[in-house]
Amino acid sequence: MTDDGHRPGDEPAGATPAGEPGHGRLEESRAWNIPSYLLAGVLGFGGLGWLLDRLVGTDFLVAVGIVAGMALAIYYVWFRYGKS
């Protein structure tokens, strides 16, 4: 057991300490994941708002979907990557 209560070798998959081989790939993966989540939130919820606009006959649900998608995507990125 180590000082933090874990057995050696119990690191999560893909977790590579800084300075070891593979650490750059983890950071590169995060660098691509974050904008992808933001774009997917805007496009997904914006598309859902556009579809609801067409079905209901309104004009404002696209904007609501885009704002909600961005807010949820930012929250998800903060929740997933903001805790160090």
C-alpha positions in Angstrom: 0.0 0.0 0.0 1.1 3.5 -0.8 0.6 6.6 1.4 -2.7 7.4 -0.4 -4.2 3.9 0.3 -3.8 2.5 -3.1 -1.8 -0.5 -4.2 1.0 0.1 -6.7 -0.2 -0.4 -10.2 -3.9 0.6 -9.4 -3.8 3.7 -11.6 -6.8 4.2 -13.8 -6.4 3.3 -17.5 -4.8 6.0 -19.4 -3.5 7.9 -16.4 0.2 8.6 -16.9 2.2 10.7 -14.5 3.8 13.8 -16.0 7.2 13.1 -17.4 6.5 9.5 -18.4 5.9 8.3 -21.9 2.3 8.7 -23.0 1.6 11.8 -20.9 1.6 14.0 -24.0 -1.0 11.8 -25.6 -3.3 12.2 -22.6 -3.0 16.0 -22.8 -3.5 15.9 -26.5 -6.7 13.8 -26.1 -8.0 16.4 -23.6 -7.2 19.2 -25.9 -9.4 17.6 -28.6 -12.1 16.4 -26.3 -13.0 19.7 -24.7 -13.8 21.6 -28.0 -15.6 18.5 -29.2 -17.9 18.5 -26.2 -18.6 22.2 -26.6 -19.4 21.9 -30.3 -21.5 18.8 -29.8 -23.6 20.6 -27.1 -24.3 23.6 -29.3 -25.0 21.5 -32.4 -27.0 18.8 -30.6 -29.3 21.1 -28.6 -29.4 23.7 -31.3 -30.6 21.0 -33.7 -33.1 19.8 -31.2 -34.4 23.4 -30.8 -34.6 23.8 -34.6 -36.6 20.5 -34.9 -39.0 21.6 -32.1 -39.3 25.0 -33.8 -40.4 23.3 -37.0 -42.9 21.0 -35.2 -44.4 23.6 -32.9 -44.2 26.6 -35.3 -42.2 28.9 -33.0 -39.0 31.0 -33.7 -37.1 31.1 -30.4 -36.3 27.4 -29.5 -33.2 27.4 -31.7 -31.7 30.1 -29.5 -32.8 28.4 -26.3 -31.3 25.1 -27.5 -28.0 26.7 -28.4 -27.7 28.5 -25.1 -28.7 25.5 -23.1 -26.4 23.2 -25.1 -23.4 25.5 -24.4 -24.3 25.8 -20.7 -24.6 22.1 -20.3 -21.4 21.5 -22.3 -19.4 24.0 -20.2 -20.8 22.4 -17.0 -19.8 18.9 -18.3 -16.3 20.0 -19.2 -15.9 21.7 -15.9 -17.2 18.7 -14.0 -15.0 16.2 -16.0 -11.7 18.2 -16.4 -11.9 21.0 -13.9 -11.2 18.9 -10.8 -7.5 18.3 -10.6 
